Amino acid sequence: MRNYIIIAVICLGIISCNKNKFSSTPLLKYKSANTEVLDRGQIISFKLSYTDAEGDLQDTIFVQKVEPTCAASGFTSRYPLPAFPATANSEGEITVSFGYNVDNFPLIKAPQCGRNDTCYFRFMLKDKAQHKSDTVNSGRIIIIK
């Protein structure tokens, strides 16, 4: 009887390790940001990873800046992505960058409530079949006024 329990536990471990990491709904994961404090003249870059079974991601990622105590500082936008090869079981990394008063980068909105922003960013992907990934959040980011 004891051997059956040990064999069952080992089989469950093997089955759970063999889960397919690709699904029809894109999977998005937040990895990191290059800074936690952003001052004028700096660039913030977020690293995300994704998987998609069909490899049919749209050409944009949805980005939202959330400042819970100052709604005027927030924004929602679509960030353009490079063309991805349409291959099955697609996976890779995405870097989303914003400039705080920096030319040639999408501009990040400056604090609007007379003080530094303590905010976070949300990201979401959608594929051509209209499947939406879960929304992932960055860590806390402080934007200096």
WOBELLIN-V479084 format. One record per residue. N is the residue number from 1. BURIAL is b if it has 16 or more other C-alpha atoms within 10 Angstrom, else e. Layout:
N;BURIAL, N;BURIAL
This chain:
1;e, 2;e, 3;e, 4;e, 5;e, 6;e, 7;e, 8;e, 9;e, 10;e, 11;e, 12;e, 13;e, 14;e, 15;e, 16;e, 17;e, 18;e, 19;e, 20;e, 21;e, 22;b, 23;e, 24;b, 25;b, 26;b, 27;b, 28;b, 29;b, 30;b, 31;b, 32;e, 33;b, 34;e, 35;b, 36;e, 37;e, 38;b, 39;b, 40;e, 41;e, 42;e, 43;b, 44;b, 45;b, 46;b, 47;b, 48;b, 49;e, 50;b, 51;b, 52;b, 53;b, 54;b, 55;b, 56;b, 57;b, 58;b, 59;b, 60;b, 61;b, 62;e, 63;b, 64;b, 65;b, 66;b, 67;b, 68;e, 69;e, 70;b, 71;e, 72;e, 73;b, 74;b, 75;e, 76;e, 77;e, 78;e, 79;e, 80;e, 81;e, 82;e, 83;e, 84;e, 85;e, 86;e, 87;e, 88;e, 89;b, 90;b, 91;b, 92;e, 93;e, 94;b, 95;e, 96;b, 97;b, 98;b, 99;b, 100;b, 101;b, 102;e, 103;e, 104;e, 105;e, 106;e, 107;e, 108;b, 109;b, 110;b, 111;b, 112;e, 113;e, 114;e, 115;e, 116;e, 117;b, 118;b, 119;b, 120;b, 121;b, 122;b, 123;b, 124;b, 125;b, 126;b, 127;b, 128;e, 129;e, 130;e, 131;e, 132;b, 133;b, 134;e, 135;b, 136;b, 137;b, 138;b, 139;b, 140;b, 141;b, 142;b, 143;b, 144;e, 145;e
